């Protein structure tokens, strides 16, 4: 159904006046992503409401999508639902009252270390994906990764003997990120379960795999699972993978870590240059994690 809808919409925008080829391709891509999203939520296109669109917008924002990009996606959805209404006048247009986000910066909530532990404790370890999700949450928190960086992490990006990860960040910029002892421990436990999965061709090298789909985890899956665990832990804050990344940086800063080192570990564009990396030694970054990250103030107890 979603495929036929997409094909019909594609035929429609090919005839639309005033749209460049780039805009048509962007609209088609944006609508395709939205249809994939509502499919994962079990919502048919004709049942989409303004609340559905608001939930999708929040998801995009939590994934770090810029207000400008979200506004473009909203334009694509307005075009799509206007087309749907032209095809069937009885269908409402859920985008009628949809407001695009204004440019601005809103920092996500910060979790306490106890809340992070509560989220991890809420993961059902009797499920085959339990240890994987423990490692996912710990990596997001203890390494400050973007969710896209975590999902794209491959086995040859791991230098566990040296306690580092090689991360491909925004703009295809690479950086080395220290891995905390706890994150390393959870990752090694996940590798035991990972051996039981036979991934599809081309998916073998990804660190985090889906047991059902036999391919690397999607950002939407990580977002959805994290929200479920936070809810189960009784946490009412708006939680997303970016919340854990922001919490990582905040906890380091509050602990006394050097701001410049934190920026380098996060891969912020403003300092992610060759010059910065030549001035901040890798051993120094590692020491900042060991000295100031609260995870490393705990007594390391073996996990069962």
Backbone as a ProteinNet text record, in pm:
[ID]
protein_1_A
[PRIMARY]
XXXXXXXXXXXXXXXXXXXXXXXXXXXXXXXXXXXXXXXXXXXXXXXXXXXXXXXXXXXXXXXXXXXXXXXXXXXXXXXXXXXXXXXXXXXXXXXXXXXXXXXXXXXXXXXXXXXXXXXXXXXXXXXXXXXXXXXXXXXXXXXXXXXXXXXXXXXXXXXXXXXXXXXXXXXXXXXXXXXXXXXXXXXXXXXXXXXXXXXXXXXXXXXXXXXXXXXXXXXXXXXXXXXXXXXXXXXXXXXXXXXXXXXXXXXXXXXXXXXXXXXXXXXXXXXXXXXXXXXXXXXXXXXXXXXXXXXXXXXXXXXX
[TERTIARY]
84.1	0	87.4	188.9	277	352.7	395.7	470	384.2	258.7	170	138.9	125.4	103.2	221.9	339.8	461.1	474.8	443	451.3	351.5	230.1	128.3	171.5	228.6	275.1	391.2	478.1	591	542.1	440.5	383.6	322.6	262.7	199.5	302.2	411	506.8	591.5	597.6	667.5	598.2	466.5	387.7	369	411.1	390	477.7	417.9	491.5	570.5	681.3	756.7	847.2	854.9	942.1	1066.5	1182.5	1306.5	1323.5	1414.7	1439.9	1490.3	1576.8	1629	1517.2	1422.7	1310.6	1221.8	1195.8	1112.7	1176.5	1307.9	1378.2	1374	1391.3	1388	1249.1	1145.8	1008.8	978.9	1020.4	995	1066.2	1187.4	1264.5	1200.8	1156.8	1095.7	964	883.5	754.5	777.7	877.4	909.6	947.6	1027	1067	947.3	857.1	738.9	649.8	632.9	550	612.1	744.9	814.3	788.5	790.9	767.1	626.8	523.1	387.2	363.1	437.4	425.1	476.4	588.3	641.1	547.1	464.9	371	234.7	218.9	91.4	-18.5	17.7	-79.8	-91.3	-213.2	-236.6	-232.4	-201.3	-189.6	-319.3	-433.4	-562.4	-597.5	-521.6	-549.3	-452.3	-364.3	-268.2	-341.7	-305.6	-366.1	-257.8	-300.5	-204.4	-113.7	-169	-87.5	21.9	-11.3	88	203.1	167.8	269.1	353.6	290	364.8	463.7	419.9	508.3	627.1	600	707.2	804.7	752	836.3	926.6	871.8	952.4	1063.2	1030.2	1129.5	1244	1209.7	1312.3	1400.4	1336.2	1411.9	1504.9	1454.9	1535.6	1650.7	1635.9	1743.1	1849	1825.1	1922	1899.8	1783.8	1752.5	1728	1786.5	1777.1	1635.9	1596	1465	1444.2	1549.9	1538.6	1503.2	1568.6	1540.5	1399.8	1358.6	1224	1119.5	1145.3	1053.1	1038.4	1150	1143.2	1061.9	1081.5	1005.1	856.4	824.2	683.9	625.7	704.5	658.4	628.1	713.9	691.4	562.3	538.4	417.4	292.3	301.7	187.2	154.9	259.5	241.3	176.9	224.3	172.2	25.1	-8.7	-147.2	-242.9	-191.6	-273.4	-305.2	-205.7	-226.4	-328.7	-318.3	-412.6	-555.9	-569.9	-702.9	-759	-670.6	-715	-768.3	-704.2	-744.5	-875	-893.5	-1013.3	-1056.6	-1160.3	-1203.9	-1255.3	-1287.7	-1339.1	-1228.3	-1103.7	-992.4	-954.7	-938.6	-895.7	-748	-705.9	-565.5	-505.6	-429.7	-376.9	-270.7	-219.1	-114.4	-171.9	-305.2	-369.9	-326	-309.6	-272.2	-128.5	-52.6	84.9	174.9	243.7	336.1	479.3	556.6	697.2	774.7	880.1	957	1032.9	1047.8	1127.5	1272	1359.7	1502	1530.8	1612.8	1645.2	1711.5	1765.6	1838.4	1776.3	1732.2	1674.7	1755.5	1817.7	1896.8	1806.3	1838.7	1756	1773.4	1684.2	1696.4	1824.6	1874	1992.1	1946.6	1998.9	1966.9	2071	2030.2	2127.3	2187	2297.7	2357.1	2262.7	2186.7	2089.7	1979.5	1939.9	1836.3	1889.2	2015.5	2075.9	2078.5	2117.1	2120.6	1980.2	1879.7	1741.6	1693.3	1732.3	1696.3	1759.8	1886.9	1956.1	1893.5	1856	1794.7	1657.5	1592.3	1458.9	1462.7	1581.3	1594.1	1572	1486.6	1452.6	1563.8	1644.9	1758.9	1720.3	1592.6	1548.3	1523.6	1518	1498.7	1632.8	1632.9	1760.3	1832.5	1756.3	1818.2	1855	1836.6	1860.3	2001.7	2100	2238.9	2278.2	2226.2	2254.7	2210	2089	2035.2	2106.5	2154.2	2236.3	2362.6	2424.8	2546.3	2515.8	2401.3	2361.2	2347.9	2272.6	2250.4	2382.1	2463.4	2590.9	2684.2	2684.1	2770.4	2725.1	2593.5	2541.5	2579.7	2571.6	2600.3	2750	2822.5	2962.9	3058.4	3012	3098.6	3046.5	2925	2870.5	2845.2	2807.8	2789.4	2656.2	2653.3	2526.5	2463.7	2330.8	2265.7	2306.4	2327	2369.4	2509.7	2595.2	2730.2	2726.5	2639.4	2626.8	2574.7	2469.9	2411	2507.7	2594.7	2689.9	2822.2	2835.4	2961	2987.8	3109.8	3148.5	3259.8	3273.8	3368.6	3511.8	3548.5	3685.1	3704.1	3597.4	3608.9	3645.9	3654.2	3679.8	3827.3	3884.6	4021.9	4016.9	3955.3	3927.4	4053.5	4157.2	4282.6	4342.3	4315.9	4365.5	4257.9	4138.3	4025	3978.2	3967.5	3921	3821.7	3739.8	3652.8	3691	3679.8	3694.7	3554.4	3514.3	3376.7	3370.6	3274.7	3251	3140	3175.6	3079.1	3017.9	2963.3	2899.8	3002	2954	3043.4	3154.8	3132.4	3232.3	3364	3356	3475.8	3496.1	3615.7	3647	3706.2	3680.6	3744.7	3763.6	3856	3880	3816	3738.4	3664.8	3707	3748.1	3780.2	3654	3669.5	3556.9	3577.7	3476.3	3487.7	3492.4	3546.2	3551.1	3413.4	3309.7	3175	3120.5	3138.3	3089.8	3162.7	3291.5	3369.7	3320.6	3288.6	3239.5	3106.3	3012.7	2881.8	2895.4	2987.6	3009	3062.2	3155.6	3212.7	3109.5	3019.1	2910.8	2814	2790.3	2702	2761.9	2894.3	2957.2	2929.7	2909.7	2876.6	2740.2	2642.2	2509.1	2510	2593.7	2599.2	2637.9	2716.2	2760.3	2643.7	2529.5	2413.3	2332.3	2370	2297	2373	2299.7	2357.8	2305.1	2382.8	2332.7	2320.5	2237.1	2224	2356.1	2372.2	2492.4	2508.5	2628.7	2656.9	2637.5	2579.7	2552.2	2646.6	2736.9	2818.9	2909.5	2951.6	3053.7	2997.1	2863.9	2806	2811.7	2838.3	2849.6	2713.6	2611.5	2479.8	2381.1	2329	2241	2103.3	2004.2	1869	1856	1803.4	1784.5	1681.8	1578.5	1470.1	1503.6	1557	1579.5	1716.2	1803.6	1936.7	2017.9	1997.8	2073.5	2100	2178.9	2217.5	2096.2	2105.6	1994.9	1969.3	1842.8	1806.5	1796.5	1805.4	1793.2	1654.9	1553.5	1416.8	1402.5	1464	1457.9	1524.2	1641	1711.9	1628.4	1573.3	1490.1	1369.5	1300.2	1178.3	1210.5	1314.5	1349.6	1388.9	1465	1508.4	1388.6	1292.4	1172.3	1095.5	1089.6	1019.7	1086.8	1218.9	1291.9	1280.3	1284.9	1270.7	1132.9	1031.8	895.1	884.2	944.1	941.1	1015.6	1114.8	1191.7	1122.1	1007.2	932.5	987.9	1065.3	1123.7	1030.3	991.3	893.3	958	1087.6	1156.8	1146.8	1157.9	1158.6	1293.9	1293.2	1416.9	1439.6	1563.1	1604.2	1751	1805.1	1948.5	2033.8	1987.6	2064.1	2067.1	1964.4	1963.2	2085.3	2116.5	2230.8	2362.3	2369.5	2490	2509.7	2402.2	2410.1	2442.5	2387.9	2415.8	2563.5	2618.6	2762.1	2846.1	2817.6	2895.1	2875.5	2751.2	2721.3	2789.4	2786.5	2849.5	3001	3060.5	3203.9	3235.8	3155.3	3178.3	3162.8	3056.3	3033.2	3142.4	3202.1	3309	3441.1	3452	3574.4	3657.4	3605	3681.3	3698.7	3804.4	3833.9	3729.9	3673.9	3568.1	3615.4	3738.7	3791.7	3802.3	3838.6	3846.6	3707.6	3608.3	3471	3423.5	3450.1	3409.9	3475.2	3602.2	3671.9	3612.4	3578.3	3520.9	3383.3	3308	3175.4	3183.1	3296	3308.1	3229.5	3219.7	3148.8	3218.2	3138.9	3193.8	3284.5	3253.4	3329.9	3477	3509.3	3649	3698	3611.5	3651	3738	3858.7	3953.2	4083.4	4164	4293.1	4378.9	4373.1	4454.6	4421.8	4291	4251.1	4304.9	4291.4	4334.8	4485.8	4560.9	4706	4744.3	4653.3	4682.5	4629.7	4537.9	4484.3	4527.3	4618.3	4673.8	4570.1	4574.1	4476.9	4485.2	4605.9	4620.7	4558.6	4559.4	4497.3	4345.9	4286.6	4142.5	4104.1	4183	4157.1	4160.7	4258.3	4272.7	4157.3	4103.3	3988	3868.2	3848.1	3739.7	3761.9	3882.5	3911.5	3900.8	3941.7	3946.7	3812	3731.3	3614.8	3479.2	3475.4	3345.1	3295.4	3171.5	3123.8	3120.7	3101.5	3102.9	3231.7	3340.4	3469.9	3504.7	3413.3	3432.1	3373.3	3296.3	3234.8	3334.2	3310.7	3387.5	3339.9	3432.3	3394.4	3367.5	3239.3	3200.9	3166.1	3208.1	3173.4	3021.4	2972.3	2830.7	2796.9	2674.3	2628.4	2534.7
-120.1	0	124.8	127.5	243.2	263.3	150.9	159.6	217	170.7	222.1	369.7	409.1	550	634.1	583.6	655.8	669.8	562.8	566.8	665.6	668.3	762.1	905.9	928.2	1062.6	1103.4	1008.5	1037.3	1082.1	1012.5	1051.1	1190.6	1222	1352.2	1466	1451.3	1561.8	1576	1471.7	1484.2	1585.6	1600	1693.2	1828.2	1836.9	1961.1	2072.9	2188.7	2304.2	2372.5	2429.9	2510.9	2433.2	2302	2221.4	2180.3	2208.9	2166	2015.6	1959.3	1815.6	1780.5	1866.2	1842	1843.6	1938.5	1947.4	1825	1781.5	1661.5	1540.1	1525.7	1411.4	1419.8	1541.1	1559.4	1529.8	1577.7	1551.4	1401.7	1336.2	1192.5	1116.9	1156.9	1093.3	1119.1	1241.6	1277.3	1204.2	1195.7	1125.8	976.9	922.6	780.2	750.2	838.4	818.3	826.4	918.3	931.7	808.3	757.4	637.6	517.5	511.6	404.5	418.3	543.1	568.7	524.6	567.3	531.8	381.9	319.7	174.3	105.1	155.8	96	120.7	226.2	258.6	192.5	120	55.3	153.5	264.8	368.4	374.3	366.5	378.8	526.2	554.1	692.8	770.5	703.7	772.4	799.9	737.6	756	853.4	913.3	1008.1	1132.2	1174.4	1293.1	1396.5	1512.4	1616	1566.2	1486.1	1429.1	1338.3	1261.6	1175	1259.3	1368.8	1457.8	1523.6	1559.4	1617.9	1516.9	1392.5	1287.7	1265.9	1267.1	1249.2	1366.5	1486.9	1605.5	1600.5	1556.1	1542.2	1439.3	1330.9	1228	1286.3	1362	1422.7	1517.7	1599.8	1694.4	1622.3	1514.1	1438.3	1366.3	1342	1277.9	1379.4	1505.6	1608.5	1672.3	1645.4	1707.4	1856.9	1941.1	2086.1	2136.3	2248.7	2308	2336	2378.2	2406	2279.5	2168.1	2041.6	1991.8	2009.7	1968.8	2050.2	2178.9	2263.7	2213.7	2172	2116.1	1987	1904.3	1780.1	1809	1911.6	1950.8	1994.5	2064.8	2106.8	1985.1	1882.5	1759.6	1691.2	1688.4	1624	1703	1835.1	1916.1	1886.2	1875.8	1842.6	1705.2	1608.6	1472	1465	1525.7	1515.5	1602.5	1708.3	1784.3	1697.4	1622.9	1527.8	1422.5	1370.5	1268.4	1322.8	1446.9	1506.8	1533.8	1565.2	1582.3	1451.6	1341.5	1209.3	1163.9	1203.1	1162	1278.5	1348.5	1469.1	1440.5	1313.9	1279.8	1269.3	1261.8	1248	1384.1	1394.7	1521.2	1545.5	1668.4	1703.7	1731.5	1635.5	1653.2	1762.1	1808.9	1911.6	2053.4	2063.7	2193.8	2288.1	2232.3	2314	2287.2	2220.6	2185.8	2309.2	2340.8	2454.4	2402.7	2461.6	2422.5	2484.8	2417	2469.8	2595.5	2681.8	2802.3	2771.1	2840.4	2820.2	2860.6	2782.7	2810.5	2689.9	2705.2	2595.1	2560.7	2434.9	2388.9	2268.9	2283.8	2173.6	2066.8	1942	1835.5	1824.9	1751.5	1728.3	1652.7	1670.7	1597.9	1494.3	1372.6	1265.6	1260.5	1211.7	1180.7	1043.7	1011.4	880.6	771.1	802.7	705.8	679.2	783	763.5	681.5	704	621.5	475.8	451.5	314.9	254	336.4	287.3	245.5	320.4	284.4	150.9	135.5	9.8	-106.5	-81.9	-186.8	-227.7	-138.3	-167.9	-258.3	-281.7	-367.6	-512.4	-580.5	-720.3	-811.7	-862.4	-945	-1086.8	-1121.5	-1253.4	-1254.8	-1135.4	-1123.3	-1135	-1187.6	-1205.2	-1074.3	-963.6	-834.2	-757.6	-819.8	-750.8	-698.6	-785.6	-742.8	-641.9	-659.8	-561.7	-422.6	-413.6	-282.2	-223.2	-308.8	-257.3	-192.5	-260.2	-205.6	-77.7	-73.4	45.9	166.3	149.9	261.1	304.4	207.6	241	313	271.3	336.2	478.9	499.3	634.4	726.7	672.8	753.7	768	656.8	659.6	707.3	708.6	753.3	880.6	922.7	1045.8	1040.9	922.5	907.6	964.8	1015.1	1042.3	907.9	903.5	776.5	726.9	817.2	775.8	715.8	768.6	714.8	575.2	555	423.8	321.4	357.9	263.8	230.2	324.5	301.3	242.3	214.9	162.2	21.5	-0.6	-131.2	-194.2	-323	-397.3	-345.6	-303.8	-255.1	-112.4	-55.1	76	63.9	-60.2	-83.1	-113.7	-41.8	-67.7	-91.8	-203.6	-227.9	-251.7	-304.8	-324.3	-190.6	-88.1	45.7	132.8	75.7	146.5	267.4	249.1	355.8	303.8	397.3	373.4	472.8	431.6	525	555.6	680	719.7	805.8	773.7	855.2	953.2	1080.5	1181.4	1256	1373.2	1454.7	1497.5	1504.8	1546.7	1447.8	1319.4	1212.6	1242.4	1316	1345.8	1237.9	1183.5	1078.3	1138	1068.9	1107.4	981.4	987.5	877.9	912.8	819.4	841.8	737	778.5	681.3	604.2	475.9	395.1	365.6	388.8	368	218.8	182.4	39.8	-25.4	46	-11.9	-37.6	59.4	42.5	-73.5	-84.3	-193.4	-328	-333.5	-457.2	-499.5	-403.4	-434.6	-475.9	-414.1	-445.4	-587.4	-625.1	-759.7	-866.2	-836	-930.4	-941.9	-832.2	-835.3	-921.3	-918.9	-995.7	-1145.4	-1191.5	-1333.7	-1365.5	-1273.5	-1293	-1268.1	-1176.8	-1140.8	-1259.4	-1351.4	-1469.2	-1558.1	-1543.9	-1625.5	-1572.3	-1454.8	-1391.6	-1413.1	-1452.5	-1461.8	-1345.1	-1237.4	-1117.3	-1135.6	-1052.7	-1052.8	-1008.8	-1041.4	-1003.1	-850.9	-807	-664.9	-604.7	-683.6	-633.3	-693.4	-780	-857.3	-772.7	-658.7	-581.6	-485.1	-468	-373.1	-427.8	-341.8	-382.7	-422.4	-339.7	-364.8	-412	-533.5	-598.1	-624.4	-627.5	-666.5	-817.9	-879.5	-1024.5	-1065	-985.8	-1020.3	-985.4	-866.2	-818.5	-857.4	-908	-953.9	-844.7	-721.4	-610	-508.9	-406.4	-313.2	-235.7	-193.6	-121.8	11.1	50.3	180.9	281.2	408.4	513.6	511.2	482.7	480.6	368.9	252.7	141.2	179.3	240.5	281.5	383.2	480.2	582.9	520.3	433	370	286.7	204.7	118.2	199.9	306.4	389.6	453.5	501.1	560.1	455.9	333.7	226.5	198.1	191.7	161.4	276.2	399.1	514.5	514.8	482.7	477.1	367.7	251.7	140.4	175.9	263.5	305.3	416.4	460.7	565.5	705.5	724.4	855.1	931.6	1050.4	1128.3	1234.3	1250.8	1347.2	1302.4	1398.1	1366.2	1303.6	1174	1099.2	1067.2	1084.2	1044.3	1004.5	942.6	913	1037.6	1151.6	1274.7	1317.5	1278.3	1307.8	1244.2	1121.3	1051.7	1117.7	1162.3	1231.9	1362.7	1436.1	1562.3	1536.8	1428.5	1391.8	1358.2	1285.6	1252.5	1379.1	1476.1	1600.1	1679	1683.1	1758.9	1697.8	1565.5	1499.3	1519.6	1517	1543	1686.7	1779.1	1920.2	1947	1890.9	1909.2	1844.3	1738.2	1669.6	1743.1	1840.3	1918.9	1896.8	1821.2	1796	1923.4	1927.8	2042.4	2053	2174.1	2194.3	2161.9	2197.8	2172.1	2022	1946	1801	1741.5	1793.2	1744.9	1770.2	1889.7	1923	1829.1	1796.8	1706.8	1567	1521.3	1387	1379.9	1489.9	1493.2	1514.1	1561.6	1586.2	1706.5	1810.1	1930.7	1997.1	2039.2	2091.7	2212.1	2290.7	2413	2387.5	2268.4	2241.2	2111.8	2043.3	1915.2	1939.5	1986.3	2012.8	1942.4	1925.6	1859.2	1932.5	2065	2144.1	2111.6	2099.3	2070.1	1934.4	1834.3	1700.7	1690.5	1777.4	1774.5	1839.9	1921.3	1989	1915.4	1821.1	1744.3	1599.1	1558.8	1424.7	1320.1	1205.7	1100.2	1052.6	1042.7	997	1097	1225.9	1328.7	1311.3	1285.5	1262.1	1142.3	1038	916.7	947.7	1026.8	1058.7	1143	1231.2	1311.8	1222.8	1118.6	1023.5	951.5	902	825	910.2	1036.2	1121.2	1183.4	1214.8	1299.7	1238.2	1127.6	1070.3	989.8	1015.8	952.2	800.8	744.1	598.6	539.2	609.5	555.4	582.1	648.4	667	549.8	466.7	352.2	236.8	147.4	24	-66.7	-111.4	-194.3	-336.6	-373.1	-508.9	-589.7	-714.8	-796.5	-810.1	-807.6	-824.8	-972.8	-1003.7	-1142.1	-1150.9
0	0	0	90.5	99.3	-30.8	-93.3	-218.8	-329.8	-341	-445.1	-421.5	-295.5	-262.7	-307.3	-279.8	-314.1	-465.4	-537	-682.6	-741.7	-685	-732.3	-705.4	-588.1	-553.7	-644.2	-673.5	-762.3	-899.6	-951	-1080.3	-1073	-958.5	-939.9	-940.7	-865.6	-856.1	-982.9	-1063.2	-1191.3	-1281.4	-1261	-1341.8	-1273.9	-1148.3	-1072.4	-1127.7	-1139.7	-1191.1	-1078.9	-1116.4	-1021.7	-928.6	-943.3	-857.8	-935.9	-879.7	-944.2	-926.6	-1001.6	-990.5	-850.8	-794.5	-659.1	-555.8	-570.3	-477	-488.4	-611.4	-629.8	-564.2	-582.2	-522.3	-369.9	-316.1	-170.4	-116.2	-183.4	-140.7	-140.2	-246.6	-256.7	-145.5	-117.1	-9.7	125.7	149.4	277.7	299.3	194.9	205.9	228	159.1	175.9	320.6	381.4	521.1	614.4	585.5	670	658.7	538.2	519.7	590.6	589.7	662.7	812.3	861.1	1003.2	1044.8	971	1013	999.1	906.4	892.6	1018.7	1075.2	1199.7	1317.4	1307.1	1414.1	1392.9	1280.4	1251.5	1214.6	1153.9	1116.5	965.2	914	770.5	731.3	604.8	558.7	579.7	560	575.1	721.4	813.9	956.8	1023.9	944	999.4	1050.8	1171	1232.1	1259.1	1306.4	1344	1456.3	1547.7	1656.3	1600.7	1496.9	1432.1	1378.2	1313.3	1255.9	1364.3	1475.9	1586.9	1645.3	1660.6	1713.1	1620.5	1490.9	1392.4	1397	1413	1421	1543.8	1656.5	1778	1758.9	1688.7	1660.3	1578.4	1475	1390.7	1471.4	1556.1	1637.5	1734.1	1794.5	1889.7	1821.6	1692.3	1616.6	1573.6	1605.4	1570.6	1435.1	1372.5	1244.2	1266.5	1184	1202.8	1172.7	1236.2	1207.8	1059.2	991	847.1	769.7	802.4	734.1	767	894.3	933.5	857.8	839.7	764.3	621.3	561.3	426.2	423.6	525.5	534	550.1	626.5	641.3	507.6	428.4	295.5	208.9	219.6	143.8	188.9	319.3	370.9	333.5	332.8	288.6	142.8	61.6	-79.9	-95.4	-15.6	-24.7	16.3	129.5	177	94.6	32.5	-61	-182.4	-228.4	-338.7	-300.3	-178.5	-132.3	-130.6	-88.9	-81.2	-220.9	-314.3	-452.7	-509.3	-468.9	-515.7	-450.3	-325.5	-250.8	-161.9	-203.4	-132	8.5	37	169.8	274.1	228.2	321.8	379.4	509.8	570.7	541.8	553.3	535.9	674.2	730.8	866.8	876.7	762	766.2	771.1	769.1	761.4	873.9	995.2	1111.1	1156.3	1070.8	1106.9	1095.3	1204.2	1206.2	1202.3	1115	1106.5	1221.3	1267.1	1381.4	1345.1	1441.9	1422.7	1458	1390.3	1418.7	1562.4	1625.8	1765.9	1825.9	1942.8	2004.8	2138.4	2149.1	2275.6	2323.1	2438.5	2491	2551.6	2529.7	2586.1	2736.7	2801.1	2944.3	2973.5	3095.2	3141.4	3242.7	3231.5	3325.1	3436.2	3550.6	3655.4	3624.1	3686.9	3663.9	3714	3819.9	3872.6	3771.2	3698.8	3596.1	3479.1	3441.9	3337.2	3381.2	3504.9	3557.3	3562.3	3594.4	3599.4	3461	3358.1	3220.5	3183.7	3217.3	3186.8	3263.6	3389.8	3472.5	3419.8	3344.5	3292.2	3169.4	3114.8	2996.3	3037.3	2965.9	2994.7	2943.8	3035.8	2997.5	2957.7	2975	2929	2777.9	2718.4	2574.1	2501.6	2379.3	2307.1	2278.4	2274.1	2245.2	2373	2489.4	2615.1	2630	2612.1	2628.8	2522.2	2400.4	2294.3	2336.9	2391.1	2426.9	2548.1	2637.6	2748.2	2692.6	2595.7	2534.9	2458.2	2391.1	2315.5	2408.3	2516.8	2609.6	2672.4	2711.1	2775.5	2678.4	2551.7	2452.7	2425.6	2416.3	2394	2509.9	2630.8	2749.3	2774.5	2776.6	2817.5	2708.8	2583.6	2474.2	2408.3	2445.2	2390.1	2240.7	2189.7	2045.4	1998.7	1876.7	1810.3	1775.2	1766	1735.9	1597	1502	1367.8	1371.7	1460.4	1474.2	1534.4	1632.7	1695	1595.2	1520.1	1424.1	1311.1	1277	1168.9	1213.4	1343	1396.7	1342.7	1294.9	1239.6	1324	1307.7	1391.4	1375.8	1253.1	1233.8	1283.5	1343.9	1406.7	1555	1603.7	1745.5	1769.3	1862.8	1906	2056.7	2093.1	2234.8	2316.4	2252.4	2326	2368.8	2288.6	2320.3	2383.4	2403.8	2466.1	2385	2251.9	2164.7	2060.6	2011.5	1896.8	1788.9	1664.5	1552.8	1502.8	1514.6	1486.9	1361.1	1273.4	1155.6	1188.1	1203.5	1243.2	1126.7	1155.9	1052.5	948.3	823.6	716.1	689.8	725.8	706.1	776.6	888.6	966.1	1071.2	1074.2	1170.1	1297.6	1408.2	1533.7	1617.7	1709.2	1802	1934.9	1987.8	2112.2	2214.2	2333.2	2438.2	2479	2508.4	2555.2	2702.9	2783.2	2927.8	2959.3	3074.7	3112.5	3113.8	3161.9	3167.5	3026.7	2936.9	2800	2731.8	2755.6	2697.3	2748.2	2876.2	2936.6	2876.1	2862.2	2805.1	2658.5	2588.5	2447.8	2431.2	2515.7	2506.2	2540	2634.1	2665.1	2547.7	2477.7	2360	2248.3	2234.5	2127.7	2141.5	2264.5	2285.1	2225.1	2241.3	2183.2	2032.9	1989.5	1847.7	1761	1817.6	1743.3	1700.7	1768.9	1738.4	1619.7	1569.8	1459.7	1328.6	1225	1091.3	1009.1	998.9	931.1	780.8	719.8	574.8	512	384.9	312.1	313.6	344.2	350.3	487.8	580.6	715.6	819.7	774	867.2	956.2	907.2	979.7	1084.3	1087.4	1182.9	1325.6	1420.5	1560.7	1616.5	1593	1651.3	1544.9	1566.9	1469.4	1528.5	1441.2	1479.7	1469.7	1574.4	1572	1466.8	1450.4	1358.4	1213.8	1191.5	1055.4	1001.4	1088.6	1047.6	978.7	1021.4	967.1	1077.5	1046	1151.4	1201.4	1326.9	1389.9	1319.7	1315.2	1260.9	1375.5	1341.7	1443.5	1508.1	1427.7	1481.1	1584.2	1558.3	1653	1785.4	1778.1	1900.6	1977.2	1905.8	1969	2037.3	1965.2	2018.5	2142.6	2135	2248	2370.7	2348	2460	2530.1	2451.9	2510.4	2593.6	2543.4	2614.6	2748.7	2748.5	2871.6	2971.6	2922.7	3011.9	3076.2	2996	3049	3155.1	3126.8	3222.4	3351.1	3340.7	3458.4	3536	3485.5	3553.7	3532.9	3426	3397	3304.3	3346.1	3270.4	3180.9	3188	3101.7	2955.4	2864.6	2721.5	2687.8	2662.5	2643.7	2496.8	2453.6	2319.4	2326.7	2221.7	2223.2	2246.1	2195.6	2213.5	2360.5	2437.1	2580.5	2647.5	2608.6	2667.8	2626.5	2502.8	2455.1	2531.9	2550.5	2623.3	2770.8	2825.6	2964.5	2982.6	2887.9	2888.9	2900.5	2813.6	2812.9	2942.5	2989.8	3111.8	3232.9	3243.7	3357.3	3356.1	3237.1	3229.1	3270.6	3220.2	3251.3	3400.3	3459.9	3603.3	3685.8	3631.8	3704.4	3699	3606	3598.7	3474.1	3376	3254.7	3173.7	3094.9	3010.6	2899	2881.6	2782.8	2642.2	2613.2	2480	2452.4	2554.4	2539.3	2517.2	2589	2572.2	2429.3	2378.4	2241.9	2141.2	2164.2	2073.3	2077.7	2197.9	2211.4	2146.7	2151.3	2089.8	1939.4	1890.3	1747.3	1701.2	1786.1	1747.4	1629.2	1532.6	1407.9	1430.4	1530.8	1553.7	1586.2	1635.8	1667.1	1603.3	1528.8	1469.4	1346.6	1369.3	1261.2	1290.5	1186.3	1204	1306.1	1303.3	1395.3	1540.6	1570.7	1708	1751	1662.2	1701.8	1719.7	1652.9	1673.4	1805	1859.8	1985.9	2108.1	2084.7	2197.8	2181.9	2263.9	2255.2	2294.2	2226	2254.6	2398.7	2451.8	2590.1	2686.6	2647.8	2731.5	2732.2	2614.6	2607.6	2693.1	2682.3	2760.3	2910.2	2951.2	3092.5	3143.2	3055.6	3093.6	3126.3	3043.9	3069.1	3201.9	3221.6	3342.3	3468.8	3459.4	3577.9	3614.1	3512.8	3539.7	3509.9	3437.5	3406.4	3526.2	3573.1	3696.9	3690.4	3572.9	3560.1	3617.6	3598.6	3637.7	3782.8	3853.4	3997	4074.7	4001.2	4065.9	4076.8	4167.8	4174.5	4062.5	3979.3	3865.4	3911.5	3911.6	3950.1	3826.4	3818.4	3702.8	3689.4	3564.1	3539.4	3529.5	3568	3554.1	3437.1
[MASK]
++++++++++++++++++++++++++++++++++++++++++++++++++++++++++++++++++++++++++++++++++++++++++++++++++++++++++++++++++++++++++++++++++++++++++++++++++++++++++++++++++++++++++++++++++++++++++++++++++++++++++++++++++++++++++++++++++++++++++++++++++++++++++++++++++++++++++++++++++++++++++++++++++++++++++++++++

